Amino acid sequence: MPEPIVSIIIVNFNGIRFLKKCLESVYKQSFPSFEVVFVDNGSTDGSIEFVRKNFPETRLVENGENLGFAAGNNRGIGISRGGFILTLNNDTELKDDFLISLMNAAQHSGKDAAMWAPKILSMEKKDGIDSVGGLLIYPDGSARGRGRLEKDIGQYDKPAEVFIPSACCALYKKEMLDSVGLFDEDFFAYCEDTDLGLRARLVGWKTLSVPDAVVYHYYSGTAGGFSPFKAFLVERNRIWVTLKILPTRYLLLTPFYTLWRYSVHAYGLFSGKGPGARLKEKGSLMGLFFILLKAYFSAIGKIPSMLLKRKEIRKSRRVPVKTVGEWLKRYSISAKELVLKD
């Protein structure tokens, strides 16, 4: 068999309810050269049996336990054969011409392009934006999809250089992954795409948006939109992103940005706005405090490891510190936008 151009990596954990739509949309693609690597993280809902029976051409990786999104993707990438890697959530559905549009853009990009971000729309509201052109960043390492919750009226339909893609659906050049490394498995899930994208940008790789490549996504279909576990991972992992990536002058400013973000969170809690308020509805203020406390204790425990990784990243960095500051301005998101929208 000829080597495929694209390896599509789908990580799954008890997501059988999404798999029929997802895999059917993948195998409908007219792009002639791709493989599907399905990585199952110890599902108990019959996911593996379903894929083996209904999509026998799929390559299977069976993990005996839930290794998380980062490690799951890494296992799939490890056996992939393509020159390009597409990470794809199991709770997605590709538009028919998705892969043709995405690969046409990738194959006609400059040599310094190594990441491509498609248009990700809501599965529930087809003209609602999940993200178009990847992620925007807040100076303390938090990130959010570009255009999230806006109505799609074509406002992001001009292809452009963007910041970093969301690994919900992102195309990576394998050459880039070989040079900067894969997802950081310490993260388990969430922010691992921010970390990887920033590492790639620090050595000079760029991200391009591909708005003609459309995918529909059921937001947090597997983890749940406002789960305490997700809140814990997001807060812990964004701390690790800053420790690993940000130059010292920007790292020292992150506590002030975080305090401001928390103050906006406090407003959201009492006004009923944002994901913090949704979590409060499920629990209590004290519960939110313990999530925060747990995130910081977990983050602190890995500081030595993260500082070692920071040292290695600094050795390979090819862009000046000034450029990182320009990114934080050009691709920024405000605390209000980050915190007060669901």
C-alpha positions in Angstrom: 0.0 0.0 0.0 1.3 3.5 -0.8 2.0 5.7 2.2 -0.9 8.0 3.1 -0.5 11.7 2.9 -2.6 12.4 6.0 -3.0 10.4 9.2 -6.2 11.2 11.0 -5.9 10.6 14.8 -9.1 10.1 16.7 -8.9 9.7 20.5 -11.9 8.1 22.1 -13.1 7.5 25.7 -16.6 6.1 26.0 -17.8 8.1 23.0 -19.7 5.5 21.1 -22.7 7.8 20.7 -20.6 10.1 18.5 -18.7 7.5 16.4 -21.1 6.7 13.6 -21.5 10.4 12.5 -17.8 11.1 13.0 -16.4 8.1 11.1 -18.9 8.2 8.3 -18.0 11.8 7.7 -14.3 10.9 7.6 -14.7 8.0 5.2 -16.9 10.2 2.9 -14.0 12.5 2.2 -12.9 12.5 -1.5 -9.2 13.3 -0.7 -7.5 10.2 -2.1 -4.8 9.5 0.5 -5.5 9.2 4.2 -5.6 6.7 7.0 -7.6 6.7 10.2 -5.9 5.8 13.5 -8.5 5.3 16.2 -7.0 5.4 19.7 -9.3 4.1 22.5 -8.5 5.1 26.0 -10.0 2.1 27.9 -13.6 2.6 26.9 -16.2 0.3 28.4 -19.2 1.2 26.2 -18.4 -1.0 23.2 -16.6 1.6 21.2 -13.8 -0.7 20.0 -16.3 -3.4 18.9 -18.4 -0.8 17.1 -15.4 0.5 15.1 -14.0 -2.9 14.3 -17.4 -4.1 13.0 -18.5 -1.0 11.1 -15.2 0.6 10.0 -12.8 -2.4 9.5 -10.3 -0.3 7.5 -9.6 1.8 10.6 -6.3 1.2 12.4 -6.9 0.6 16.1 -4.8 1.4 19.1 -6.3 -0.1 22.3 -5.1 1.4 25.6 -6.1 -0.4 28.7 -6.8 2.8 30.6 -7.7 6.4 30.0 -4.3 8.0 29.2 -5.8 11.3 28.4 -6.1 13.3 25.2 -2.4 14.2 25.0 -1.0 10.7 25.5 -3.7 9.2 23.4 -2.8 11.4 20.4 0.8 10.7 20.9 0.2 6.9 20.7 -1.7 7.4 17.5 1.0 9.7 16.0 3.6 7.1 17.0 2.2 4.5 14.6 1.0 7.0 11.9 2.5 6.9 8.4 1.4 10.2 7.0 3.5 13.3 6.3 0.6 15.3 7.9 -1.2 14.6 11.1 -4.8 15.6 11.6 -6.0 15.5 15.2 -9.8 15.1 15.3 -12.1 14.9 18.3 -14.6 12.0 18.3 -17.5 14.4 18.8 -17.1 16.0 15.4 -18.5 15.7 11.9 -16.6 16.8 8.8 -18.2 18.6 5.9 -17.9 16.6 2.6 -15.1 18.7 1.1 -13.3 19.3 4.3 -10.1 17.3 3.7 -9.7 18.5 0.1 -9.9 22.1 1.2 -7.6 21.6 4.1 -4.9 19.7 2.2 -5.1 22.1 -0.8 -4.2 24.9 1.6 -1.5 22.9 3.3 0.2 21.7 0.1 0.3 25.3 -1.3 1.6 27.0 1.9 5.1 28.4 2.4 7.9 26.3 3.9 7.5 27.9 7.3 3.8 26.9 7.7 3.4 23.8 9.8 0.0 24.2 11.4 -3.4 24.7 9.9 -6.6 25.7 11.7 -10.0 25.0 10.0 -13.4 26.5 10.7 -15.0 24.7 13.6 -18.7 25.3 14.0 -21.2 24.2 16.6 -22.9 20.8 16.0 -26.0 22.1 17.8 -26.2 25.4 16.1 -24.7 25.1 12.7 -24.1 28.8 12.2 -22.5 29.2 15.6 -18.7 29.4 15.9 -16.7 27.1 18.1 -13.4 28.6 16.7 -12.2 29.8 13.3 -8.5 29.9 12.9 -7.6 28.4 16.2 -7.0 30.0 19.6 -6.5 33.4 21.1 -4.4 33.8 24.3 -4.7 35.7 27.6 -1.4 36.8 29.1 -1.6 34.3 31.9 -1.7 31.3 29.5 -5.5 30.9 29.3 -6.8 30.5 25.8 -10.2 30.5 24.0 -11.3 29.8 20.4 -11.2 32.7 18.0 -14.7 33.9 17.4 -16.3 31.5 19.9 -20.1 31.8 20.3 -20.3 34.4 17.5 -22.7 33.9 14.6 -20.8 32.8 11.5 -21.5 35.5 8.9 -18.2 35.1 7.1 -16.3 37.6 9.3 -13.3 35.2 9.5 -13.5 33.8 6.0 -10.3 35.4 4.7 -7.4 33.0 5.0 -4.7 34.5 7.2 -1.8 33.8 9.5 -3.3 33.0 12.9 -1.8 32.1 16.3 -2.1 28.4 17.1 -4.7 25.7 16.2 -7.2 24.0 18.5 -6.4 20.3 18.6 -10.1 19.6 18.5 -9.4 19.6 14.8 -5.9 20.7 13.7 -3.5 19.8 10.9 0.2 19.5 11.8 3.2 18.9 9.5 4.9 15.7 10.8 8.3 17.3 10.2 7.4 20.0 12.7 6.3 17.4 15.3 9.5 15.5 14.8 11.5 18.6 15.5 9.6 20.2 18.5 8.1 17.1 20.1 4.5 15.8 20.6 1.9 16.8 23.1 3.0 17.1 26.7 1.5 14.0 28.4 1.7 15.6 31.9 -1.2 17.9 30.8 -3.5 14.8 30.3 -6.1 17.0 28.6 -6.7 20.7 27.8 -4.1 23.4 27.0 -1.8 20.7 25.5 -2.5 22.3 22.1 -1.6 25.8 23.4 1.7 24.3 24.7 2.5 22.5 21.5 1.5 25.5 19.3 3.7 27.9 21.3 6.7 25.5 21.2 6.4 25.3 17.4 6.1 29.1 17.0 9.1 29.7 19.2 11.3 27.9 16.6 9.7 29.8 13.7 6.8 27.7 12.5 3.6 29.4 11.6 -0.2 28.7 11.6 -2.6 29.5 8.8 -6.4 29.5 8.9 -8.3 27.5 6.4 -11.9 28.7 6.7 -13.1 26.7 3.6 -12.4 23.5 5.6 -15.5 23.2 7.9 -16.0 20.8 10.7 -18.9 20.6 13.2 -18.2 20.0 16.9 -20.3 19.1 19.9 -18.5 21.3 22.4 -17.0 19.3 25.3 -19.1 16.3 24.3 -16.9 13.8 26.0 -15.7 15.8 29.1 -18.9 17.8 29.7 -19.1 21.6 29.2 -18.9 22.7 32.9 -17.3 19.8 34.7 -15.1 20.3 37.8 -12.5 18.0 36.4 -12.2 20.1 33.2 -12.0 23.3 35.3 -9.2 21.8 37.4 -7.2 20.7 34.3 -7.6 24.0 32.5 -6.4 26.1 35.5 -3.5 23.8 36.3 -2.4 23.4 32.7 -2.4 27.1 31.9 0.0 27.6 34.8 2.3 25.0 33.2 2.1 26.7 29.8 3.4 29.9 31.3 6.2 28.2 33.2 7.4 26.3 30.2 7.0 28.9 27.5 6.8 32.6 28.5 10.0 34.6 28.6 10.9 35.8 32.1 9.6 39.4 31.6 6.2 38.2 30.7 6.1 35.3 33.2 6.6 37.8 36.0 3.5 39.7 34.9 1.2 36.7 34.8 0.1 36.8 38.5 -1.3 40.3 38.0 -3.2 39.2 34.9 -4.5 36.2 36.8 -5.7 38.4 39.7 -7.6 40.5 37.2 -9.1 37.5 35.6 -10.2 36.2 39.0 -11.8 39.5 39.7 -13.8 39.3 36.5 -14.7 35.7 37.4 -16.0 37.0 40.7 -18.3 39.5 38.9 -19.4 36.6 36.7 -20.3 34.4 39.6 -22.5 37.0 41.2 -24.1 38.2 37.9 -24.7 34.7 36.6 -22.4 35.0 33.6 -19.7 32.7 32.2 -18.6 29.1 32.9 -17.8 29.9 36.5 -21.4 30.7 37.1 -22.5 27.5 35.4 -20.1 25.5 37.7 -21.5 27.4 40.7 -25.0 26.3 39.7 -23.8 22.7 39.9 -22.0 23.0 43.2 -21.1 25.9 45.5 -18.6 28.7 45.9 -16.6 26.6 48.3 -16.5 23.9 45.6 -15.0 26.3 43.2 -12.4 27.4 45.7 -11.3 23.7 46.3 -11.0 23.2 42.5 -8.7 26.2 42.4 -6.7 25.0 45.4 -6.3 21.6 43.9 -5.2 23.0 40.6 -2.4 25.1 42.3 -1.2 22.2 44.5 -1.0 19.9 41.4 0.8 22.6 39.4 3.3 23.3 42.2 4.2 19.6 42.4 5.5 19.6 38.8 7.4 22.9 38.9 10.8 21.2 38.9 9.8 19.2 35.8 8.3 22.2 34.0 11.4 24.3 34.7 13.6 21.6 33.1 11.4 21.6 30.1 11.5 25.4 30.0 15.3 25.2 29.9 15.2 22.9 26.9 12.7 25.1 25.1 14.8 28.2 25.7 17.8 26.4 24.1 15.8 25.8 20.9 14.0 29.2 20.7 14.8 31.0 17.5 12.4 34.0 17.7 13.3 37.1 19.8 11.6 37.9 23.1 10.1 41.0 21.5 8.2 38.8 19.1 6.6 36.8 21.9 5.3 40.1 23.3 3.9 41.0 19.9 2.1 37.7 19.8 0.5 38.4 23.2 -0.8 41.7 21.8 -1.8 40.6 18.3 -3.5 37.4 19.3 -4.8 38.5 22.7 -8.2 38.0 24.3 -9.5 40.2 27.1 -10.4 38.8 30.5 -14.0 39.8 30.0 -14.2 37.9 26.7 -12.5 34.9 28.2 -14.5 34.7 31.4 -18.0 36.1 30.9 -19.0 34.0 27.9 -20.0 30.3 28.2 
